[in-house]
Amino acid sequence: MIKNTIIALVAAASLAGVAAPAYAAQSIVTDSSFDNNTIIARLHDQGVKATDVEEWGDLVRAYVVLEDGTQTMQFFSNDTLTPVSL
């Protein structure tokens, strides 16, 4: 009885080990669709001096250097990059 239980546990652990890398690979592909350099370039074209951007839910959070040299966070829509106020 114990032998059968051990075999079942080893089999279950093996299946979980195979499924985990497949799931991880899928999530990496989804995360790579956000291209920081392209978004920064598009913001620069709009006159926004962004130094870094990141996904923030359905928005883009940008770190922007203002005219006086200070840095702030600003939010933009994910598709049109229009400013969004929270």
Summary of the structure (lengths in Angstrom):
residues: 86
radius of gyration: 22.3
end to end distance: 60.9
largest distance: 75.0
contacts: 181
relative contact order: 0.10
helix: 47%
strand: 27%
